[in-house]
Amino acid sequence: MLRVKITALLKTARPAFLLLTPCCLSVAVAFAIYEGIEIDQINVALIFIGALAAHVSVNMLNEYHDYKSGLDLKTHRTAFSGGSGTLPEFPELAGLVLFCGLLCLVFTVFTGLYFLWVIGWGLLPVGLSGVALVYFYSSQITRRPFLCLLAPGLGFGPFMILGAYYILSGHYSFAVLMTSLIMLFIVSNLLLLNQFPDLEPDREAGRLHLPILIGRKNSALVYLAFLVMAILLLLLSVYLKLLPVYSLFGIFALFLGIPAAILVLRFYDNMARLMPALALNVALTLSLPVLISLGLVWQSLQIF
């Protein structure tokens, strides 16, 4: 029984979703390699562990708040939305999930304090913003539609990528900022699309995200606009030589967004027909930062 409960507790961290963290962090590491910065492997490990703890924290806190609000009892779970469904089955774990979520956030804070001490106070604005986003996401941000739309992208884009790059290099970079904005649009799209299946239960539970505010049809247009913005930012970054031409590898990932957008625009109200779009969207979000990173490393090694 103990093993079953430990497994259930681990499920509230949503392990399948945690892959996004190393994919986004790869951009910061690849930029450091591209710019010839000597990389401290211990710092890389601490960045990864701290960022992963933040991701686990927001997932566990989300599980706890969804259970307490009653949302977990109403939502229809898919592979991409609706949470893990653990707490309705094991309600006695609710307090432990909250404790573990807060503990992970405390660990992230102490990791950040260490980097403030050894790297510099320039990390403070990004770090504080990231911690606030994790702590307030489920309890407050999900009730503010435009902040809710951008919060995931800010967290995995500018906050995570810029913060990690600052730790590795000791300074910020406009090129890294531009690349993190590409991820802002893509990751925001990931969470936006995953909100489509849960619209009605989310509304009943008191949430107010964009699909609730403007409907699925208009939200589908926002999805398309964000995808176009990501493509344009990638092309512009290469044109301005902020990114090497090999970073256009990322276009192959963005091509996955074309069939996804077509499906979203056609089947925004048909959840069964929309599922392939959600799958394509996940593949796009995970592969784009990795392909951009490969382009940066490829250029740094001058492989032709």
Contacts in CASP RR format, 6 or more apart in sequence:
PFRMAT RR
TARGET T0000
AUTHOR 0000-0000-0000
METHOD contacts of the structure
MODEL  1
MLRVKITALLKTARPAFLLLTPCCLSVAVAFAIYEGIEIDQINVALIFIG
ALAAHVSVNMLNEYHDYKSGLDLKTHRTAFSGGSGTLPEFPELAGLVLFC
GLLCLVFTVFTGLYFLWVIGWGLLPVGLSGVALVYFYSSQITRRPFLCLL
APGLGFGPFMILGAYYILSGHYSFAVLMTSLIMLFIVSNLLLLNQFPDLE
PDREAGRLHLPILIGRKNSALVYLAFLVMAILLLLLSVYLKLLPVYSLFG
IFALFLGIPAAILVLRFYDNMARLMPALALNVALTLSLPVLISLGLVWQS
LQIF
5 90 0 8 1.000
5 93 0 8 1.000
8 86 0 8 1.000
8 89 0 8 1.000
8 90 0 8 1.000
8 93 0 8 1.000
9 86 0 8 1.000
9 93 0 8 1.000
9 96 0 8 1.000
9 97 0 8 1.000
9 100 0 8 1.000
11 84 0 8 1.000
11 85 0 8 1.000
11 86 0 8 1.000
12 59 0 8 1.000
12 60 0 8 1.000
12 63 0 8 1.000
12 64 0 8 1.000
12 84 0 8 1.000
12 86 0 8 1.000
12 87 0 8 1.000
12 93 0 8 1.000
12 97 0 8 1.000
12 100 0 8 1.000
13 56 0 8 1.000
13 59 0 8 1.000
13 60 0 8 1.000
14 59 0 8 1.000
14 63 0 8 1.000
14 83 0 8 1.000
14 84 0 8 1.000
17 55 0 8 1.000
17 59 0 8 1.000
18 52 0 8 1.000
18 55 0 8 1.000
18 56 0 8 1.000
18 59 0 8 1.000
19 286 0 8 1.000
20 55 0 8 1.000
20 156 0 8 1.000
20 187 0 8 1.000
20 285 0 8 1.000
20 286 0 8 1.000
21 48 0 8 1.000
21 51 0 8 1.000
21 52 0 8 1.000
21 55 0 8 1.000
21 156 0 8 1.000
21 160 0 8 1.000
22 48 0 8 1.000
22 52 0 8 1.000
23 285 0 8 1.000
23 286 0 8 1.000
23 287 0 8 1.000
23 289 0 8 1.000
23 290 0 8 1.000
24 156 0 8 1.000
24 157 0 8 1.000
24 160 0 8 1.000
24 161 0 8 1.000
24 183 0 8 1.000
24 187 0 8 1.000
24 289 0 8 1.000
25 47 0 8 1.000
25 48 0 8 1.000
25 51 0 8 1.000
25 160 0 8 1.000
25 161 0 8 1.000
25 164 0 8 1.000
26 289 0 8 1.000
26 290 0 8 1.000
26 293 0 8 1.000
27 161 0 8 1.000
27 176 0 8 1.000
27 179 0 8 1.000
27 180 0 8 1.000
27 183 0 8 1.000
27 289 0 8 1.000
27 292 0 8 1.000
27 293 0 8 1.000
27 296 0 8 1.000
28 47 0 8 1.000
28 160 0 8 1.000
28 161 0 8 1.000
28 162 0 8 1.000
28 163 0 8 1.000
28 164 0 8 1.000
28 165 0 8 1.000
28 168 0 8 1.000
28 176 0 8 1.000
29 39 0 8 1.000
29 44 0 8 1.000
29 164 0 8 1.000
29 168 0 8 1.000
29 293 0 8 1.000
30 292 0 8 1.000
30 293 0 8 1.000
30 294 0 8 1.000
30 295 0 8 1.000
30 296 0 8 1.000
30 297 0 8 1.000
31 165 0 8 1.000
31 169 0 8 1.000
31 173 0 8 1.000
31 175 0 8 1.000
31 176 0 8 1.000
31 179 0 8 1.000
31 296 0 8 1.000
32 39 0 8 1.000
32 165 0 8 1.000
32 168 0 8 1.000
32 169 0 8 1.000
33 39 0 8 1.000
33 296 0 8 1.000
33 297 0 8 1.000
33 300 0 8 1.000
34 244 0 8 1.000
34 296 0 8 1.000
34 297 0 8 1.000
34 299 0 8 1.000
34 300 0 8 1.000
35 169 0 8 1.000
36 300 0 8 1.000
37 168 0 8 1.000
37 169 0 8 1.000
39 168 0 8 1.000
40 168 0 8 1.000
43 115 0 8 1.000
43 167 0 8 1.000
43 168 0 8 1.000
44 168 0 8 1.000
46 111 0 8 1.000
46 114 0 8 1.000
46 115 0 8 1.000
47 164 0 8 1.000
47 167 0 8 1.000
47 168 0 8 1.000
49 111 0 8 1.000
50 107 0 8 1.000
50 108 0 8 1.000
50 111 0 8 1.000
50 112 0 8 1.000
51 108 0 8 1.000
51 160 0 8 1.000
51 164 0 8 1.000
53 104 0 8 1.000
53 105 0 8 1.000
53 107 0 8 1.000
53 108 0 8 1.000
53 111 0 8 1.000
54 104 0 8 1.000
54 105 0 8 1.000
54 108 0 8 1.000
54 130 0 8 1.000
54 131 0 8 1.000
54 134 0 8 1.000
56 100 0 8 1.000
56 101 0 8 1.000
56 104 0 8 1.000
57 101 0 8 1.000
57 102 0 8 1.000
57 104 0 8 1.000
57 105 0 8 1.000
57 108 0 8 1.000
57 134 0 8 1.000
58 133 0 8 1.000
58 134 0 8 1.000
58 137 0 8 1.000
58 138 0 8 1.000
60 97 0 8 1.000
60 98 0 8 1.000
60 100 0 8 1.000
60 101 0 8 1.000
60 104 0 8 1.000
61 98 0 8 1.000
61 101 0 8 1.000
61 102 0 8 1.000
61 105 0 8 1.000
61 134 0 8 1.000
61 135 0 8 1.000
61 137 0 8 1.000
61 138 0 8 1.000
61 139 0 8 1.000
62 83 0 8 1.000
62 137 0 8 1.000
62 138 0 8 1.000
63 72 0 8 1.000
63 83 0 8 1.000
63 84 0 8 1.000
63 85 0 8 1.000
63 86 0 8 1.000
63 87 0 8 1.000
63 97 0 8 1.000
64 87 0 8 1.000
64 94 0 8 1.000
64 95 0 8 1.000
64 97 0 8 1.000
64 98 0 8 1.000
64 101 0 8 1.000
64 138 0 8 1.000
65 138 0 8 1.000
65 139 0 8 1.000
66 72 0 8 1.000
66 75 0 8 1.000
66 82 0 8 1.000
66 83 0 8 1.000
66 87 0 8 1.000
66 138 0 8 1.000
66 205 0 8 1.000
67 87 0 8 1.000
67 88 0 8 1.000
67 91 0 8 1.000
67 94 0 8 1.000
67 97 0 8 1.000
68 94 0 8 1.000
69 205 0 8 1.000
69 206 0 8 1.000
70 205 0 8 1.000
71 198 0 8 1.000
71 201 0 8 1.000
71 202 0 8 1.000
71 204 0 8 1.000
71 205 0 8 1.000
71 207 0 8 1.000
72 82 0 8 1.000
72 83 0 8 1.000
72 85 0 8 1.000
72 87 0 8 1.000
72 88 0 8 1.000
73 88 0 8 1.000
74 201 0 8 1.000
74 204 0 8 1.000
74 205 0 8 1.000
75 81 0 8 1.000
75 82 0 8 1.000
75 83 0 8 1.000
75 198 0 8 1.000
75 201 0 8 1.000
75 202 0 8 1.000
76 82 0 8 1.000
76 197 0 8 1.000
76 198 0 8 1.000
76 201 0 8 1.000
76 271 0 8 1.000
77 83 0 8 1.000
77 85 0 8 1.000
78 197 0 8 1.000
78 271 0 8 1.000
78 275 0 8 1.000
78 278 0 8 1.000
79 275 0 8 1.000
79 278 0 8 1.000
79 279 0 8 1.000
80 193 0 8 1.000
80 194 0 8 1.000
80 197 0 8 1.000
80 275 0 8 1.000
80 278 0 8 1.000
80 279 0 8 1.000
80 282 0 8 1.000
81 194 0 8 1.000
81 195 0 8 1.000
81 196 0 8 1.000
81 197 0 8 1.000
81 198 0 8 1.000
81 278 0 8 1.000
82 197 0 8 1.000
82 198 0 8 1.000
86 93 0 8 1.000
86 97 0 8 1.000
87 93 0 8 1.000
87 94 0 8 1.000
87 97 0 8 1.000
105 131 0 8 1.000
105 134 0 8 1.000
105 135 0 8 1.000
108 131 0 8 1.000
108 134 0 8 1.000
109 131 0 8 1.000
112 123 0 8 1.000
112 127 0 8 1.000
115 123 0 8 1.000
115 167 0 8 1.000
116 122 0 8 1.000
116 123 0 8 1.000
116 124 0 8 1.000
119 166 0 8 1.000
119 167 0 8 1.000
119 170 0 8 1.000
120 170 0 8 1.000
122 166 0 8 1.000
123 163 0 8 1.000
123 166 0 8 1.000
123 167 0 8 1.000
126 158 0 8 1.000
126 159 0 8 1.000
126 162 0 8 1.000
126 163 0 8 1.000
126 166 0 8 1.000
127 159 0 8 1.000
127 163 0 8 1.000
129 154 0 8 1.000
129 159 0 8 1.000
130 154 0 8 1.000
130 155 0 8 1.000
130 159 0 8 1.000
133 141 0 8 1.000
133 151 0 8 1.000
133 154 0 8 1.000
133 155 0 8 1.000
133 159 0 8 1.000
137 151 0 8 1.000
141 147 0 8 1.000
141 148 0 8 1.000
141 151 0 8 1.000
142 148 0 8 1.000
142 202 0 8 1.000
142 207 0 8 1.000
142 208 0 8 1.000
142 209 0 8 1.000
143 206 0 8 1.000
143 207 0 8 1.000
143 208 0 8 1.000
144 208 0 8 1.000
145 208 0 8 1.000
145 209 0 8 1.000
145 210 0 8 1.000
145 212 0 8 1.000
145 213 0 8 1.000
145 214 0 8 1.000
146 210 0 8 1.000
148 208 0 8 1.000
148 209 0 8 1.000
148 210 0 8 1.000
149 188 0 8 1.000
149 191 0 8 1.000
149 192 0 8 1.000
149 209 0 8 1.000
149 210 0 8 1.000
149 222 0 8 1.000
150 184 0 8 1.000
150 188 0 8 1.000
151 188 0 8 1.000
152 187 0 8 1.000
152 188 0 8 1.000
152 190 0 8 1.000
152 191 0 8 1.000
153 183 0 8 1.000
153 184 0 8 1.000
153 185 0 8 1.000
153 186 0 8 1.000
153 187 0 8 1.000
153 188 0 8 1.000
153 191 0 8 1.000
154 184 0 8 1.000
155 187 0 8 1.000
156 183 0 8 1.000
156 187 0 8 1.000
157 180 0 8 1.000
157 181 0 8 1.000
157 183 0 8 1.000
157 184 0 8 1.000
157 187 0 8 1.000
158 177 0 8 1.000
158 180 0 8 1.000
158 181 0 8 1.000
158 184 0 8 1.000
160 180 0 8 1.000
161 176 0 8 1.000
161 179 0 8 1.000
161 180 0 8 1.000
161 183 0 8 1.000
162 172 0 8 1.000
162 176 0 8 1.000
162 177 0 8 1.000
162 180 0 8 1.000
165 172 0 8 1.000
165 173 0 8 1.000
165 176 0 8 1.000
166 172 0 8 1.000
174 242 0 8 1.000
175 237 0 8 1.000
175 242 0 8 1.000
175 243 0 8 1.000
178 233 0 8 1.000
178 236 0 8 1.000
178 237 0 8 1.000
178 242 0 8 1.000
178 243 0 8 1.000
179 237 0 8 1.000
179 242 0 8 1.000
179 243 0 8 1.000
179 292 0 8 1.000
181 233 0 8 1.000
182 230 0 8 1.000
182 233 0 8 1.000
182 234 0 8 1.000
182 237 0 8 1.000
182 288 0 8 1.000
182 292 0 8 1.000
183 288 0 8 1.000
183 289 0 8 1.000
185 226 0 8 1.000
185 227 0 8 1.000
185 229 0 8 1.000
185 230 0 8 1.000
185 233 0 8 1.000
186 226 0 8 1.000
186 227 0 8 1.000
186 230 0 8 1.000
186 284 0 8 1.000
186 285 0 8 1.000
186 288 0 8 1.000
187 285 0 8 1.000
188 226 0 8 1.000
189 223 0 8 1.000
189 226 0 8 1.000
189 227 0 8 1.000
189 230 0 8 1.000
189 281 0 8 1.000
189 285 0 8 1.000
190 281 0 8 1.000
190 282 0 8 1.000
190 285 0 8 1.000
192 209 0 8 1.000
192 210 0 8 1.000
192 211 0 8 1.000
192 219 0 8 1.000
192 222 0 8 1.000
192 223 0 8 1.000
192 226 0 8 1.000
193 223 0 8 1.000
193 260 0 8 1.000
193 264 0 8 1.000
193 277 0 8 1.000
193 278 0 8 1.000
193 281 0 8 1.000
194 278 0 8 1.000
195 202 0 8 1.000
195 209 0 8 1.000
195 210 0 8 1.000
195 211 0 8 1.000
195 219 0 8 1.000
196 211 0 8 1.000
196 216 0 8 1.000
196 219 0 8 1.000
196 268 0 8 1.000
196 271 0 8 1.000
196 274 0 8 1.000
197 271 0 8 1.000
197 274 0 8 1.000
199 211 0 8 1.000
199 212 0 8 1.000
199 215 0 8 1.000
199 216 0 8 1.000
202 209 0 8 1.000
202 212 0 8 1.000
203 212 0 8 1.000
210 219 0 8 1.000
210 222 0 8 1.000
211 219 0 8 1.000
214 222 0 8 1.000
216 268 0 8 1.000
216 269 0 8 1.000
217 268 0 8 1.000
217 269 0 8 1.000
219 268 0 8 1.000
220 264 0 8 1.000
220 265 0 8 1.000
220 268 0 8 1.000
221 265 0 8 1.000
223 261 0 8 1.000
223 264 0 8 1.000
224 261 0 8 1.000
224 264 0 8 1.000
224 265 0 8 1.000
227 254 0 8 1.000
227 257 0 8 1.000
227 260 0 8 1.000
227 261 0 8 1.000
230 254 0 8 1.000
230 288 0 8 1.000
231 251 0 8 1.000
231 254 0 8 1.000
234 243 0 8 1.000
234 247 0 8 1.000
234 248 0 8 1.000
234 250 0 8 1.000
234 251 0 8 1.000
234 254 0 8 1.000
234 292 0 8 1.000
235 248 0 8 1.000
237 243 0 8 1.000
237 247 0 8 1.000
238 244 0 8 1.000
238 245 0 8 1.000
238 247 0 8 1.000
238 248 0 8 1.000
243 292 0 8 1.000
243 296 0 8 1.000
244 295 0 8 1.000
244 296 0 8 1.000
244 298 0 8 1.000
244 299 0 8 1.000
245 299 0 8 1.000
246 294 0 8 1.000
246 295 0 8 1.000
246 296 0 8 1.000
246 298 0 8 1.000
246 299 0 8 1.000
247 291 0 8 1.000
247 292 0 8 1.000
247 295 0 8 1.000
247 296 0 8 1.000
247 299 0 8 1.000
249 291 0 8 1.000
249 292 0 8 1.000
249 294 0 8 1.000
249 295 0 8 1.000
249 298 0 8 1.000
250 287 0 8 1.000
250 288 0 8 1.000
250 291 0 8 1.000
250 292 0 8 1.000
252 287 0 8 1.000
252 291 0 8 1.000
253 283 0 8 1.000
253 284 0 8 1.000
253 287 0 8 1.000
253 288 0 8 1.000
253 291 0 8 1.000
254 284 0 8 1.000
254 288 0 8 1.000
256 280 0 8 1.000
256 281 0 8 1.000
256 283 0 8 1.000
256 284 0 8 1.000
256 287 0 8 1.000
257 280 0 8 1.000
257 281 0 8 1.000
257 284 0 8 1.000
259 276 0 8 1.000
259 277 0 8 1.000
259 280 0 8 1.000
260 277 0 8 1.000
260 280 0 8 1.000
260 281 0 8 1.000
260 284 0 8 1.000
261 277 0 8 1.000
263 273 0 8 1.000
263 274 0 8 1.000
263 276 0 8 1.000
263 277 0 8 1.000
263 280 0 8 1.000
264 274 0 8 1.000
264 277 0 8 1.000
266 273 0 8 1.000
267 273 0 8 1.000
267 274 0 8 1.000
267 277 0 8 1.000
268 274 0 8 1.000
END
